Amino acid sequence: MNEKPQITEHLNSYTLNAFIDGELSPAERQGAEQHITTCHACTLRVLSATQLKAATARAGQRFAPPPERLAALPHNSVLKRSCRQIL
């Protein structure tokens, strides 16, 4: 008999993020999907986390300097300046 894994507790943060990022094994993914279809709270957490990750990715692209500007920066001086600010 082929038993399906079943998650009876709410998804923890690790499992939730691994699910969203596609990092679960097929059996773990199946169990998480099954749980999400029956648990309203976890469904909302998955949707919320997915939206947050997408918004963060868009913001990172929006505020990224052009590649030619990054290439013009001397890498070592930026690193040294950052270290001085910390110290």
DSSP file (Angstrom, degrees, kcal/mol; ACC not computed):
  #  RESIDUE AA STRUCTURE BP1 BP2  ACC     N-H-->O    O-->H-N    N-H-->O    O-->H-N    TCO  KAPPA ALPHA  PHI   PSI    X-CA   Y-CA   Z-CA
    1    1 A M              0   0    0      0, 0.0     2,-0.9     0, 0.0     0, 0.0   0.000 360.0 360.0 360.0 140.2    0.0    0.0    0.0
    2    2 A N        -     0   0    0      2,-0.0     2,-0.3     0, 0.0     0, 0.0  -0.817 360.0-160.1 -98.1 102.8    1.3    3.5   -0.9
    3    3 A E        -     0   0    0     -2,-0.9     0, 0.0     1,-0.0     0, 0.0  -0.645   9.3-137.7 -86.0 138.3    0.9    5.7    2.2
    4    4 A K        -     0   0    0     -2,-0.3     2,-0.1    26,-0.0    23,-0.0  -0.786  24.1-114.0 -93.0 134.4    0.8    9.5    1.7
    5    5 A P        -     0   0    0      0, 0.0     2,-0.4     0, 0.0    29,-0.1  -0.413  34.4-159.7 -65.3 143.6    2.8   11.5    4.3
    6    6 A Q        -     0   0    0     -2,-0.1     2,-0.6    28,-0.1    25,-0.1  -0.991  12.9-152.0-132.3 130.9    0.5   13.7    6.4
    7    7 A I        +     0   0    0     24,-0.6     4,-0.1    -2,-0.4    21,-0.0  -0.894  15.4 175.7-100.4 121.2    1.4   16.8    8.4
    8    8 A T        +     0   0    0     -2,-0.6     2,-0.2     2,-0.1    -1,-0.1   0.683  61.3  62.1-100.1 -21.1   -1.0   17.2   11.3
    9    9 A E  S    S-     0   0    0      1,-0.1     3,-0.1     3,-0.0    26,-0.0  -0.568  99.6 -82.5 -98.7 167.6    0.7   20.2   12.9
   10   10 A H        -     0   0    0     -2,-0.2     2,-0.2     1,-0.1    -1,-0.1  -0.308  55.6 -94.2 -63.9 152.4    1.0   23.7   11.4
   11   11 A L        -     0   0    0     21,-0.1    -1,-0.1    -4,-0.1     2,-0.1  -0.487  39.5-133.8 -67.7 133.1    4.0   24.2    9.1
   12   12 A N     >  -     0   0    0     -2,-0.2     4,-2.8     1,-0.1     5,-0.2  -0.361  29.1 -99.3 -80.0 171.4    7.0   25.6   10.9
   13   13 A S  H  > S+     0   0    0      1,-0.2     4,-2.6     2,-0.2     5,-0.3   0.881 122.1  52.2 -60.9 -40.6    9.0   28.5    9.4
   14   14 A Y  H  > S+     0   0    0      2,-0.2     4,-2.6     1,-0.2    -1,-0.2   0.954 113.6  42.6 -61.0 -50.0   11.7   26.2    7.9
   15   15 A T  H  > S+     0   0    0      2,-0.2     4,-2.5     1,-0.2    -2,-0.2   0.903 113.4  53.0 -64.1 -41.8    9.2   23.9    6.2
   16   16 A L  H  X S+     0   0    0     -4,-2.8     4,-2.2     2,-0.2    -1,-0.2   0.940 113.9  41.5 -59.5 -49.1    7.1   26.9    5.0
   17   17 A N  H  X S+     0   0    0     -4,-2.6     4,-2.4     1,-0.2    -2,-0.2   0.886 114.2  51.5 -68.9 -38.3   10.1   28.6    3.4
   18   18 A A  H  <>S+     0   0    0     -4,-2.6     5,-3.2    -5,-0.3     6,-0.6   0.876 109.8  51.6 -64.7 -36.4   11.5   25.4    2.0
   19   19 A F  H ><5S+     0   0    0     -4,-2.5     3,-1.1    -5,-0.2    -2,-0.2   0.943 111.6  45.7 -62.7 -49.3    8.0   24.7    0.5
   20   20 A I  H 3<5S+     0   0    0     -4,-2.2    -2,-0.2     1,-0.3    -1,-0.2   0.885 114.8  47.8 -62.5 -39.7    7.9   28.1   -1.2
   21   21 A D  T 3<5S-     0   0    0     -4,-2.4    -1,-0.3    -5,-0.2    -2,-0.2   0.452 113.0-117.1 -83.9  -0.2   11.5   27.8   -2.5
   22   22 A G  T < 5S+     0   0    0     -3,-1.1    -3,-0.2    -4,-0.4    -2,-0.1   0.827  75.9 128.5  71.2  32.2   10.9   24.3   -3.8
   23   23 A E      < +     0   0    0     -5,-3.2     2,-0.2    -6,-0.2    -4,-0.2   0.338  37.6 102.4-103.5   5.3   13.5   22.7   -1.5
   24   24 A L  S    S-     0   0    0     -6,-0.6    -9,-0.0    -5,-0.1     0, 0.0  -0.571  77.0-108.0 -87.9 153.0   11.4   19.9    0.0
   25   25 A S     >  -     0   0    0     -2,-0.2     4,-3.1     1,-0.1     5,-0.3  -0.320  39.9-101.9 -66.7 161.6   11.7   16.3   -1.0
   26   26 A P  H  > S+     0   0    0      0, 0.0     4,-2.4     0, 0.0     5,-0.2   0.898 124.4  48.3 -54.7 -41.4    8.7   15.0   -3.1
   27   27 A A  H  > S+     0   0    0      2,-0.2     4,-2.1     1,-0.2     5,-0.1   0.917 113.6  46.2 -67.0 -42.5    7.3   13.3    0.0
   28   28 A E  H  > S+     0   0    0      2,-0.2     4,-2.6     1,-0.2    -1,-0.2   0.913 112.7  50.7 -65.2 -41.7    7.7   16.4    2.2
   29   29 A R  H  X S+     0   0    0     -4,-3.1     4,-3.0     1,-0.2     5,-0.2   0.919 109.4  50.7 -61.5 -43.7    6.2   18.6   -0.5
   30   30 A Q  H  X S+     0   0    0     -4,-2.4     4,-2.4    -5,-0.3    -1,-0.2   0.915 111.6  47.7 -61.6 -43.3    3.2   16.2   -0.9
   31   31 A G  H  X S+     0   0    0     -4,-2.1     4,-2.3     2,-0.2   -24,-0.6   0.906 113.0  48.2 -64.3 -41.7    2.6   16.3    2.9
   32   32 A A  H  X S+     0   0    0     -4,-2.6     4,-2.8     2,-0.2    -2,-0.2   0.920 111.9  49.4 -65.3 -43.7    2.9   20.1    3.0
   33   33 A E  H  X S+     0   0    0     -4,-3.0     4,-1.9     1,-0.2    -2,-0.2   0.915 110.8  50.4 -60.6 -42.9    0.5   20.5    0.1
   34   34 A Q  H  X S+     0   0    0     -4,-2.4     4,-0.6    -5,-0.2    -1,-0.2   0.920 112.7  46.7 -62.0 -43.6   -2.0   18.2    1.7
   35   35 A H  H >X S+     0   0    0     -4,-2.3     4,-1.5     1,-0.2     3,-1.2   0.923 109.7  53.4 -64.6 -44.3   -1.8   20.2    4.9
   36   36 A I  H 3< S+     0   0    0     -4,-2.8     7,-0.2     1,-0.3    -1,-0.2   0.847 102.4  58.6 -61.9 -34.5   -2.1   23.5    3.2
   37   37 A T  H 3< S+     0   0    0     -4,-1.9    -1,-0.3     1,-0.2    -2,-0.2   0.728 117.3  32.6 -68.9 -19.2   -5.3   22.4    1.4
   38   38 A T  H << S+     0   0    0     -3,-1.2     2,-0.6    -4,-0.6    -2,-0.2   0.531 107.2  73.2-112.6  -8.4   -7.0   21.7    4.8
   39   39 A C     X  -     0   0    0     -4,-1.5     4,-2.1     1,-0.2     5,-0.2  -0.900  53.1-171.1-116.5 107.5   -5.4   24.4    7.0
   40   40 A H  H  > S+     0   0    0     -2,-0.6     4,-2.3     1,-0.2     5,-0.2   0.884  87.1  54.5 -61.4 -41.3   -6.6   28.0    6.5
   41   41 A A  H  > S+     0   0    0      1,-0.2     4,-1.9     2,-0.2    -1,-0.2   0.919 111.1  43.9 -62.6 -44.5   -3.9   29.5    8.8
   42   42 A C  H  > S+     0   0    0      2,-0.2     4,-2.6     1,-0.2    -1,-0.2   0.857 110.0  56.4 -70.5 -34.3   -1.0   27.8    6.9
   43   43 A T  H  X S+     0   0    0     -4,-2.1     4,-2.4    -7,-0.2    -2,-0.2   0.932 109.1  46.8 -59.8 -45.2   -2.5   28.7    3.6
   44   44 A L  H  X S+     0   0    0     -4,-2.3     4,-2.7     1,-0.2    -2,-0.2   0.884 111.2  51.6 -64.5 -38.7   -2.5   32.4    4.6
   45   45 A R  H  X S+     0   0    0     -4,-1.9     4,-2.6     2,-0.2     5,-0.2   0.906 110.7  48.2 -64.9 -41.1    1.1   32.1    5.9
   46   46 A V  H  X S+     0   0    0     -4,-2.6     4,-2.4     2,-0.2    -2,-0.2   0.934 113.9  46.4 -64.6 -45.7    2.2   30.6    2.6
   47   47 A L  H  X S+     0   0    0     -4,-2.4     4,-2.3     2,-0.2    -2,-0.2   0.924 114.4  47.6 -62.1 -44.5    0.5   33.3    0.6
   48   48 A S  H  X S+     0   0    0     -4,-2.7     4,-2.3     1,-0.2    -2,-0.2   0.926 113.6  46.3 -63.2 -46.3    1.8   36.0    2.8
   49   49 A A  H  X S+     0   0    0     -4,-2.6     4,-2.5     2,-0.2    -1,-0.2   0.874 111.6  52.4 -65.8 -37.2    5.4   34.7    2.7
   50   50 A T  H  X S+     0   0    0     -4,-2.4     4,-2.2    -5,-0.2    -1,-0.2   0.919 111.0  46.9 -63.7 -44.1    5.2   34.2   -1.1
   51   51 A Q  H  X S+     0   0    0     -4,-2.3     4,-2.5     2,-0.2    -2,-0.2   0.898 111.9  50.9 -64.9 -40.5    4.1   37.8   -1.6
   52   52 A L  H  X S+     0   0    0     -4,-2.3     4,-2.4     2,-0.2    -2,-0.2   0.921 110.6  48.4 -63.4 -44.5    6.8   39.1    0.7
   53   53 A K  H  X S+     0   0    0     -4,-2.5     4,-2.1     1,-0.2    -1,-0.2   0.902 113.1  48.1 -63.1 -40.8    9.5   37.2   -1.1
   54   54 A A  H  X S+     0   0    0     -4,-2.2     4,-2.3     2,-0.2    -2,-0.2   0.914 112.5  48.1 -66.2 -42.9    8.2   38.5   -4.5
   55   55 A A  H  X S+     0   0    0     -4,-2.5     4,-2.4     1,-0.2    -2,-0.2   0.886 111.1  51.0 -65.4 -38.8    8.1   42.1   -3.2
   56   56 A T  H  X S+     0   0    0     -4,-2.4     4,-2.3     2,-0.2    -1,-0.2   0.906 110.1  49.4 -64.7 -41.8   11.6   41.8   -1.8
   57   57 A A  H  X S+     0   0    0     -4,-2.1     4,-1.7     2,-0.2    -2,-0.2   0.910 112.0  48.4 -63.7 -42.5   12.9   40.5   -5.1
   58   58 A R  H  X S+     0   0    0     -4,-2.3     4,-2.3     1,-0.2    -2,-0.2   0.911 111.2  50.2 -64.4 -41.8   11.2   43.3   -7.0
   59   59 A A  H  X S+     0   0    0     -4,-2.4     4,-2.0     1,-0.2    -2,-0.2   0.896 108.1  53.2 -64.3 -39.9   12.6   46.0   -4.6
   60   60 A G  H  < S+     0   0    0     -4,-2.3     4,-0.3     1,-0.2    -1,-0.2   0.881 112.5  44.2 -62.5 -38.4   16.1   44.6   -4.9
   61   61 A Q  H >< S+     0   0    0     -4,-1.7     3,-0.6     1,-0.2    -1,-0.2   0.867 111.0  55.2 -72.0 -37.1   15.9   44.9   -8.7
   62   62 A R  H 3< S+     0   0    0     -4,-2.3    -2,-0.2     1,-0.2    -1,-0.2   0.873 115.8  35.5 -65.3 -38.5   14.3   48.3   -8.5
   63   63 A F  T 3< S+     0   0    0     -4,-2.0    -1,-0.2    -5,-0.1    -2,-0.2   0.307  86.8 119.1-102.5   8.7   17.1   49.8   -6.4
   64   64 A A    <   -     0   0    0     -3,-0.6    -3,-0.0    -4,-0.3    -4,-0.0  -0.573  66.1-120.9 -75.0 133.5   20.1   47.9   -7.9
   65   65 A P        -     0   0    0      0, 0.0    -1,-0.1     0, 0.0     5,-0.1  -0.364  39.4 -87.5 -69.2 154.8   22.7   50.2   -9.5
   66   66 A P    >>  -     0   0    0      0, 0.0     4,-1.7     0, 0.0     3,-1.0  -0.306  37.5-116.1 -60.8 147.6   23.5   49.7  -13.1
   67   67 A P  H 3> S+     0   0    0      0, 0.0     4,-2.5     0, 0.0     5,-0.2   0.839 113.9  58.3 -55.8 -36.6   26.2   47.1  -13.8
   68   68 A E  H 3> S+     0   0    0      1,-0.2     4,-1.1     2,-0.2     0, 0.0   0.838 105.8  49.7 -66.2 -30.8   28.5   49.7  -15.3
   69   69 A R  H <> S+     0   0    0     -3,-1.0     4,-0.7     2,-0.2    -1,-0.2   0.888 110.8  49.3 -72.2 -39.9   28.4   51.7  -12.1
   70   70 A L  H >< S+     0   0    0     -4,-1.7     3,-0.9     1,-0.2    -2,-0.2   0.901 109.2  52.6 -63.6 -40.5   29.2   48.7  -10.0
   71   71 A A  H 3< S+     0   0    0     -4,-2.5    -1,-0.2     1,-0.2    -2,-0.2   0.808 104.0  57.8 -65.6 -29.1   32.1   47.8  -12.2
   72   72 A A  H 3< S+     0   0    0     -4,-1.1    -1,-0.2    -5,-0.2    -2,-0.2   0.671  86.5  95.1 -76.6 -16.9   33.5   51.3  -11.8
   73   73 A L  S << S-     0   0    0     -3,-0.9     2,-0.7    -4,-0.7     3,-0.1  -0.596  81.8-124.4 -77.8 129.6   33.7   50.9   -8.0
   74   74 A P     >  -     0   0    0      0, 0.0     4,-1.7     0, 0.0     3,-0.3  -0.650  21.2-148.5 -72.0 115.8   37.1   49.8   -6.7
   75   75 A H  H  > S+     0   0    0     -2,-0.7     4,-2.1     1,-0.2     5,-0.2   0.873  90.1  50.7 -56.0 -45.8   36.1   46.8   -4.7
   76   76 A N  H  > S+     0   0    0      1,-0.2     4,-2.8     2,-0.2    -1,-0.2   0.871 107.6  51.7 -66.4 -37.4   38.7   47.1   -2.0
   77   77 A S  H  > S+     0   0    0     -3,-0.3     4,-2.4     2,-0.2    -1,-0.2   0.883 109.9  49.7 -69.5 -35.2   38.1   50.7   -1.2
   78   78 A V  H  X S+     0   0    0     -4,-1.7     4,-2.2     2,-0.2    -1,-0.2   0.926 113.1  47.0 -65.3 -43.5   34.4   50.0   -0.7
   79   79 A L  H  X S+     0   0    0     -4,-2.1     4,-2.2     2,-0.2    -2,-0.2   0.918 113.1  48.2 -64.4 -44.2   35.2   47.1    1.6
   80   80 A K  H  X S+     0   0    0     -4,-2.8     4,-2.3     1,-0.2    -2,-0.2   0.910 111.0  50.8 -63.2 -42.3   37.8   49.1    3.6
   81   81 A R  H  X S+     0   0    0     -4,-2.4     4,-1.8     1,-0.2    -1,-0.2   0.902 110.1  50.0 -63.0 -41.5   35.3   52.0    4.0
   82   82 A S  H  X S+     0   0    0     -4,-2.2     4,-1.5     1,-0.2    -1,-0.2   0.895 110.4  50.1 -63.6 -40.3   32.6   49.6    5.2
   83   83 A C  H  X S+     0   0    0     -4,-2.2     4,-2.1     1,-0.2    -2,-0.2   0.890 108.1  52.8 -66.0 -39.4   35.0   48.1    7.8
   84   84 A R  H  < S+     0   0    0     -4,-2.3    -1,-0.2     1,-0.2    -2,-0.2   0.880 106.5  53.4 -63.6 -37.3   36.1   51.5    9.0
   85   85 A Q  H  < S+     0   0    0     -4,-1.8    -1,-0.2     1,-0.2    -2,-0.2   0.866 109.7  48.4 -65.6 -35.7   32.4   52.4    9.6
   86   86 A I  H  <        0   0    0     -4,-1.5    -2,-0.2     1,-0.2    -1,-0.2   0.903 360.0 360.0 -70.2 -41.8   31.9   49.3   11.7
   87   87 A L     <        0   0    0     -4,-2.1    -1,-0.2    -5,-0.1    -2,-0.2   0.477 360.0 360.0 -76.0 360.0   35.0   49.9   13.8
